[in-house]
Amino acid sequence: MAFINEHYLRLQAGYLFPEIARRVSEYAAAHPDRAPQIIRCGIGDVTEPLPEESRGAMHAAVDELARHETFRGYGPPFGNESLRHTIARSDFRERGIEVADDEIFVSDGSKGDCGAILDIFAAGRNRIAIADPVYPVYVDTNVMAGNTGPARAGGGYEGIIYLEGTPENGFVAPPPEEPADLIYLCFPNNPTGAVASREQLGEWVERALRWNAIILFDAAYEAYIVDPAIPRSIYEIPGARDCAIEFRSFSKNGGFTGVRCGFTVCPKSLRGGTGDGRTIALHDLWSRRWSTKSNGVSYPVQRGAEALYGERGRAQVRALVQFYLGNAALLREGVAALGLRAWGGINAPYVWVECPPGVDSWGVFDRLLAEANVVVTPGSGFGRRGEGFFRISAFNSRRNVEEVVRRLRAVAW
């Protein structure tokens, strides 16, 4: 018999977004006349076409693969040198941030990287700190890797240090008194849309350096930061190169959710410990992990990603981001008009809304689906501290967003 990884058996109810899809499918099957009217503002999936510059670059790359003289097979496992150079120069060095080309690792998206990074850390030996509410992938991948204890009654897992986000702290939890070894931070935050100030990130970096901890910083939504005072990279904070790995994605700025491309920044100065007291460069381990487990991202996709950094490509990315931020503003204004408290939607594409009195987050989900044919994301799917809230995604057409606001007004709470 082949024995399974029993850590999977600790996972609580099905992953949030498949569960949402299941409930929507059941509703649509039971109400076929209403199914075409359903507007999905739950999962953070983009709706607008790929930028023209990116499309053209991918077409050209496919044409190269159609000719003997320009055909290419396996590429570098860490990403094409030209893309790595462009990322390091444009996203970091031009902004005064020290990042070398070979510290960029191109991947098929930051979601996979957030889980894969655990390959280079000891299973079950690190103290894990994760925000609550939070993107479920951080928690679930640690459960799968054996880094947690059993599930707790009422949600959560033993063995995780939960960083509780609340309205009182603006959903930016401060560092705990209890030391951690791996710290997950996500800003702009998914699901709450919160952003961290330079001072708040500085406190985290100071604490990580003191603990010899590693911050796993998810910056997938950095393109949505419009306030120049808000850091767009953890490496804007002095000392972060010695304690942080950063994840980024082309999904939400270039519309690559279906194309799949992102990257991880792993500085060569980062060190991790062994059981016998040695310290090892994490860059070397991450490089070995990638060269062993991946043959890289497809050539046309990388060419499409690189095109986003040209003058026309950057303008098209800005237009996409501004479009979705316009949607977010409409949604935030819409829920505010209903008298509901809301966060996010300013430097982020998500609006985090407090549930009406007496209704829990799945109750809001079911009611909005039945009465407004609108799909949102229940906050309880993001952790115990997510209960009492729901998330609305701004990734949709303008027409749909305007219709959602109209339908929300018609629901009698």
C-alpha positions as CSV (number, residue, x, y, z in Angstrom):
1,M,0.0,0.0,0.0
2,A,1.2,3.5,-0.7
3,F,1.0,5.6,2.4
4,I,-0.4,9.1,2.2
5,N,0.8,12.4,3.7
6,E,-1.6,12.4,6.7
7,H,-1.1,16.1,7.3
8,Y,-3.6,16.6,4.5
9,L,-6.2,15.0,6.8
10,R,-5.8,17.9,9.2
11,L,-7.1,20.3,6.6
12,Q,-10.5,21.8,7.7
13,A,-13.4,22.3,5.3
14,G,-12.7,22.5,1.6
15,Y,-10.6,25.3,0.3
16,L,-12.6,28.5,0.4
17,F,-13.0,29.3,-3.3
18,P,-14.0,25.8,-4.5
19,E,-16.6,25.8,-1.7
20,I,-17.9,29.1,-3.0
21,A,-18.1,27.6,-6.5
22,R,-19.9,24.6,-5.2
23,R,-22.6,26.7,-3.5
24,V,-23.0,28.9,-6.5
25,S,-23.4,25.9,-8.8
26,E,-26.0,24.4,-6.5
27,Y,-27.9,27.6,-6.5
28,A,-27.7,28.0,-10.3
29,A,-28.9,24.4,-10.8
30,A,-31.9,25.0,-8.5
31,H,-32.7,28.4,-10.1
32,P,-31.8,28.1,-13.8
33,D,-33.8,31.2,-14.7
34,R,-31.6,33.3,-12.4
35,A,-28.3,31.7,-13.2
36,P,-27.4,34.1,-16.1
37,Q,-28.0,37.0,-13.8
38,I,-25.3,36.0,-11.2
39,I,-22.5,38.5,-10.9
40,R,-19.3,37.1,-9.3
41,C,-17.5,39.4,-7.0
42,G,-16.0,36.7,-4.9
43,I,-12.7,35.3,-6.3
44,G,-10.1,37.9,-7.2
45,D,-10.0,37.0,-10.9
46,V,-9.4,39.7,-13.5
47,T,-11.9,40.4,-16.3
48,E,-10.2,42.8,-18.7
49,P,-8.2,41.7,-21.8
50,L,-4.5,41.3,-21.6
51,P,-2.5,44.6,-22.4
52,E,-1.9,45.0,-26.1
53,E,1.9,45.2,-25.6
54,S,1.9,41.9,-23.8
55,R,-0.3,40.2,-26.4
56,G,2.0,41.4,-29.2
57,A,5.1,40.1,-27.5
58,M,3.6,36.7,-26.9
59,H,2.5,36.5,-30.6
60,A,6.0,37.4,-31.7
61,A,7.5,34.8,-29.3
62,V,5.2,32.0,-30.7
63,D,6.3,33.1,-34.2
64,E,10.0,32.7,-33.1
65,L,9.2,29.1,-32.0
66,A,7.8,28.4,-35.5
67,R,11.2,29.0,-37.2
68,H,14.3,26.8,-37.1
69,E,16.6,29.7,-36.8
70,T,14.8,31.2,-33.7
71,F,13.4,28.1,-32.1
72,R,14.4,27.4,-28.5
73,G,13.7,24.5,-26.1
74,Y,14.4,24.4,-22.4
75,G,15.1,27.9,-20.9
76,P,16.9,28.8,-17.7
77,P,15.0,27.3,-14.7
78,F,15.1,30.7,-12.9
79,G,13.8,32.7,-15.8
80,N,15.2,34.3,-18.9
81,E,18.1,36.6,-18.2
82,S,16.5,39.6,-20.0
83,L,13.3,39.3,-17.9
84,R,15.2,38.9,-14.6
85,H,17.3,42.0,-15.5
86,T,14.2,44.0,-16.4
87,I,12.4,43.1,-13.2
88,A,15.4,43.8,-10.9
89,R,16.1,47.1,-12.7
90,S,12.6,48.4,-13.1
91,D,10.8,47.2,-10.0
92,F,13.8,47.8,-7.6
93,R,17.0,49.4,-8.7
94,E,15.3,52.3,-10.4
95,R,13.5,52.9,-7.1
96,G,16.7,52.9,-5.1
97,I,16.3,49.3,-3.9
98,E,19.3,47.0,-4.0
99,V,18.2,43.8,-5.8
100,A,20.5,41.9,-8.2
101,D,19.4,40.2,-11.4
102,D,20.2,36.7,-10.0
103,E,18.1,37.3,-6.9
104,I,15.0,37.2,-9.1
105,F,13.3,33.8,-9.6
106,V,10.6,33.8,-12.3
107,S,7.7,31.4,-11.7
108,D,4.1,30.6,-12.7
109,G,2.7,32.8,-10.0
110,S,3.1,33.9,-6.4
111,K,0.4,31.5,-5.1
112,G,2.6,28.5,-6.0
113,D,5.7,30.2,-4.6
114,C,4.1,30.9,-1.2
115,G,3.7,27.2,-0.8
116,A,6.9,26.0,-2.5
117,I,9.1,28.2,-0.3
118,L,8.4,25.8,2.5
119,D,10.5,23.2,0.7
120,I,13.7,24.9,1.9
121,F,12.6,25.2,5.6
122,A,12.6,22.4,8.1
123,A,9.1,20.8,8.5
124,G,7.7,21.0,12.0
125,R,10.7,22.9,13.5
126,N,9.8,26.5,12.8
127,R,7.4,28.7,14.7
128,I,5.0,30.1,12.1
129,A,3.3,33.5,12.4
130,I,0.3,34.2,10.1
131,A,-2.2,37.0,10.1
132,D,-5.8,36.4,10.8
133,P,-7.8,37.1,8.7
134,V,-5.6,35.9,5.9
135,Y,-5.2,34.5,2.4
136,P,-6.0,30.7,3.1
137,V,-3.0,29.4,1.1
138,Y,-0.5,30.5,3.8
139,V,-2.3,28.4,6.4
140,D,-3.2,25.4,4.3
141,T,0.3,24.9,2.8
142,N,1.8,24.9,6.3
143,V,-0.8,22.3,7.4
144,M,0.2,20.2,4.4
145,A,3.9,20.5,5.2
146,G,3.4,19.3,8.8
147,N,4.1,22.7,10.4
148,T,0.9,22.8,12.5
149,G,-0.9,20.8,15.1
150,P,-4.5,19.7,14.9
151,A,-7.4,21.9,14.0
152,R,-8.9,23.9,16.8
153,A,-12.6,23.9,17.6
154,G,-14.0,27.0,16.0
155,G,-11.3,27.4,13.5
156,G,-7.5,27.7,13.2
157,Y,-4.7,25.3,14.1
158,E,-2.6,24.5,17.0
159,G,1.1,25.5,16.5
160,I,0.4,28.7,14.5
161,I,1.0,32.2,16.1
162,Y,-2.0,34.1,14.9
163,L,-1.6,37.9,14.3
164,E,-5.1,39.2,14.8
165,G,-6.3,42.0,12.6
166,T,-9.2,44.0,13.9
167,P,-10.9,47.3,13.1
168,E,-9.1,48.8,16.1
169,N,-5.6,48.1,14.6
170,G,-6.8,48.8,11.0
171,F,-6.2,45.1,10.2
172,V,-2.5,45.6,10.5
173,A,-1.5,43.4,13.4
174,P,1.6,44.4,15.4
175,P,4.4,41.9,16.1
176,P,3.6,39.5,18.9
177,E,5.7,39.1,22.1
178,E,6.2,35.5,21.3
179,P,9.1,35.0,18.8
180,A,8.5,33.4,15.4
181,D,10.8,31.9,12.8
182,L,8.7,32.4,9.7
183,I,6.4,35.4,9.4
184,Y,3.8,35.8,6.7
185,L,2.9,39.4,5.8
186,C,0.7,40.5,2.8
187,F,0.4,44.2,1.9
188,P,-1.8,45.5,0.3
189,N,-3.6,42.8,2.3
190,N,-5.8,40.1,0.9
191,P,-8.6,40.0,2.1
192,T,-8.9,43.3,4.0
193,G,-7.3,45.7,1.6
194,A,-5.2,47.2,4.5
195,V,-1.8,48.7,3.8
196,A,1.1,48.9,6.2
197,S,3.0,52.1,6.9
198,R,6.8,52.4,6.7
199,E,6.9,52.6,10.5
200,Q,4.8,49.4,10.8
201,L,6.9,47.5,8.4
202,G,10.0,48.8,10.1
203,E,8.8,47.3,13.4
204,W,8.4,44.0,11.7
205,V,11.9,44.1,10.1
206,E,13.4,45.1,13.5
207,R,11.7,42.2,15.2
208,A,12.6,39.7,12.5
209,L,16.3,40.7,12.7
210,R,16.2,40.3,16.5
211,W,14.7,36.8,16.2
212,N,16.8,35.7,13.2
213,A,13.4,35.1,11.6
214,I,12.4,35.2,7.9
215,I,9.5,37.4,6.7
216,L,7.6,35.9,3.7
217,F,6.3,39.1,2.2
218,D,3.5,38.8,-0.4
219,A,3.4,41.9,-2.5
220,A,1.1,40.6,-5.2
221,Y,-1.1,43.8,-5.1
222,E,1.7,46.4,-4.8
223,A,0.7,48.0,-8.1
224,Y,-2.5,49.2,-6.4
225,I,-0.7,51.4,-3.9
226,V,-1.4,55.1,-4.9
227,D,-0.2,56.7,-1.7
228,P,3.5,57.5,-2.2
229,A,4.1,57.3,1.6
230,I,3.2,53.5,1.6
231,P,6.1,51.1,0.8
232,R,5.5,49.0,-2.2
233,S,8.4,46.5,-1.3
234,I,9.6,45.2,2.0
235,Y,13.1,46.0,0.8
236,E,12.4,49.8,1.1
237,I,12.9,49.1,4.8
238,P,16.5,49.1,6.0
239,G,17.7,45.7,7.0
240,A,15.0,43.8,5.1
241,R,17.5,42.2,2.7
242,D,18.8,40.2,5.7
243,C,15.4,38.9,6.8
244,A,12.8,38.9,4.0
245,I,11.8,37.0,0.9
246,E,9.3,38.9,-1.4
247,F,6.7,37.4,-3.7
248,R,5.2,39.2,-6.7
249,S,2.8,38.5,-9.4
250,F,1.8,39.7,-12.9
251,S,-1.8,38.4,-12.3
252,K,-3.4,41.6,-10.9
253,N,-1.4,44.3,-12.7
254,G,-1.0,42.7,-16.1
255,G,-4.1,40.5,-16.1
256,F,-2.1,37.2,-16.0
257,T,-4.4,35.2,-13.8
258,G,-4.9,32.7,-16.7
259,V,-1.5,33.2,-18.3
260,R,0.4,32.5,-15.1
261,C,3.6,34.4,-14.3
262,G,5.2,35.9,-11.2
263,F,8.5,36.0,-9.4
264,T,10.2,35.7,-6.0
265,V,13.0,37.8,-4.7
266,C,15.5,35.9,-2.6
267,P,18.5,38.0,-1.5
268,K,21.8,36.3,-1.3
269,S,22.4,37.7,2.2
270,L,19.5,35.6,3.7
271,R,20.7,32.8,6.0
272,G,18.9,29.8,7.7
273,G,20.1,27.5,10.4
274,T,20.9,23.8,10.6
275,G,20.4,21.4,13.5
276,D,24.1,21.3,14.1
277,G,24.5,25.0,14.3
278,R,25.6,26.0,10.8
279,T,24.1,28.8,8.7
280,I,23.3,28.3,5.1
281,A,22.4,30.8,2.3
282,L,18.7,30.5,1.5
283,H,19.5,31.7,-2.1
284,D,21.5,28.6,-2.7
285,L,18.7,26.3,-1.4
286,W,16.0,28.1,-3.4
287,S,18.2,27.9,-6.5
288,R,18.6,24.2,-6.0
289,R,14.9,23.7,-5.4
290,W,14.1,25.5,-8.7
291,S,16.7,23.7,-10.8
292,T,15.5,20.3,-9.5
293,K,11.7,20.8,-9.5
294,S,11.1,23.2,-12.4
295,N,12.1,23.9,-16.1
296,G,10.9,27.4,-15.8
297,V,8.0,29.4,-17.3
298,S,7.2,29.2,-21.0
299,Y,9.1,31.5,-23.3
300,P,6.0,33.3,-24.8
301,V,4.7,34.0,-21.3
302,Q,8.0,35.5,-20.2
303,R,8.2,37.7,-23.3
304,G,4.6,38.9,-22.5
305,A,5.6,39.7,-18.9
306,E,8.7,41.6,-20.1
307,A,6.7,43.7,-22.5
308,L,4.8,45.1,-19.5
309,Y,7.9,47.1,-18.5
310,G,8.2,49.1,-21.8
311,E,6.8,52.6,-22.0
312,R,3.6,51.5,-23.7
313,G,3.3,48.4,-21.5
314,R,3.6,50.5,-18.3
315,A,0.9,52.8,-19.5
316,Q,-1.4,49.9,-20.2
317,V,-0.7,48.4,-16.8
318,R,-1.5,51.8,-15.1
319,A,-4.8,51.9,-17.1
320,L,-5.8,48.5,-15.9
321,V,-5.0,49.3,-12.3
322,Q,-6.8,52.6,-12.4
323,F,-9.8,50.8,-13.9
324,Y,-10.1,48.3,-11.1
325,L,-9.4,51.0,-8.5
326,G,-12.3,52.9,-10.0
327,N,-14.5,49.8,-9.5
328,A,-13.2,49.5,-5.9
329,A,-14.2,53.1,-5.2
330,L,-17.7,52.5,-6.5
331,L,-18.1,49.4,-4.3
332,R,-16.8,51.2,-1.2
333,E,-19.1,54.1,-1.7
334,G,-22.0,51.7,-2.4
335,V,-21.6,49.8,0.9
336,A,-21.0,53.0,2.8
337,A,-24.3,54.4,1.5
338,L,-26.0,51.3,3.1
339,G,-24.5,52.3,6.5
340,L,-22.0,49.4,6.5
341,R,-18.5,49.9,7.7
342,A,-15.8,49.1,5.1
343,W,-12.1,49.0,4.7
344,G,-9.8,48.8,1.7
345,G,-10.7,49.8,-1.8
346,I,-8.3,52.7,-1.9
347,N,-4.8,51.2,-2.2
348,A,-6.1,47.8,-2.9
349,P,-8.7,46.1,-5.2
350,Y,-10.7,44.5,-2.3
351,V,-13.4,46.1,-0.1
352,W,-13.7,44.5,3.3
353,V,-17.2,45.0,4.7
354,E,-18.6,44.5,8.2
355,C,-21.7,42.2,8.2
356,P,-25.0,43.8,9.1
357,P,-26.0,43.1,12.8
358,G,-27.2,39.6,13.4
359,V,-25.9,38.1,10.2
360,D,-22.8,36.0,10.0
361,S,-20.5,35.9,6.9
362,W,-21.9,32.8,5.3
363,G,-25.4,34.2,6.0
364,V,-24.4,37.3,4.0
365,F,-23.1,35.1,1.2
366,D,-26.3,33.1,1.0
367,R,-28.6,36.1,1.3
368,L,-26.8,38.1,-1.4
369,L,-26.7,35.1,-3.7
370,A,-30.4,34.5,-3.2
371,E,-31.8,38.0,-3.1
372,A,-29.3,39.9,-5.3
373,N,-27.7,37.2,-7.4
374,V,-24.3,38.6,-6.3
375,V,-21.4,36.4,-5.1
376,V,-19.1,37.8,-2.4
377,T,-16.5,36.0,-0.2
378,P,-17.5,35.2,3.4
379,G,-14.9,36.4,5.9
380,S,-14.9,33.2,7.9
381,G,-13.1,31.6,5.0
382,F,-10.1,33.8,5.8
383,G,-9.8,32.8,9.4
384,R,-11.6,33.1,12.8
385,R,-11.0,36.9,12.8
386,G,-12.7,37.1,9.4
387,E,-16.0,36.1,10.8
388,G,-18.4,39.1,10.9
389,F,-17.0,40.5,7.6
390,F,-17.2,39.8,3.9
391,R,-15.0,40.7,0.9
392,I,-16.1,42.2,-2.4
393,S,-13.7,42.0,-5.3
394,A,-13.3,45.0,-7.7
395,F,-12.1,42.7,-10.5
396,N,-15.1,42.9,-12.8
397,S,-16.5,45.0,-15.6
398,R,-17.7,48.5,-14.8
399,R,-21.2,47.6,-15.9
400,N,-21.3,44.7,-13.5
401,V,-19.9,46.7,-10.6
402,E,-22.5,49.4,-11.1
403,E,-25.2,46.8,-11.2
404,V,-23.9,45.2,-8.0
405,V,-24.1,48.5,-6.2
406,R,-27.7,48.9,-7.4
407,R,-28.6,45.4,-6.3
408,L,-27.0,45.8,-2.9
409,R,-29.3,48.8,-2.3
410,A,-32.3,46.7,-3.0
411,V,-31.5,44.0,-0.3
412,A,-33.5,44.6,2.8
413,W,-31.3,43.9,5.8
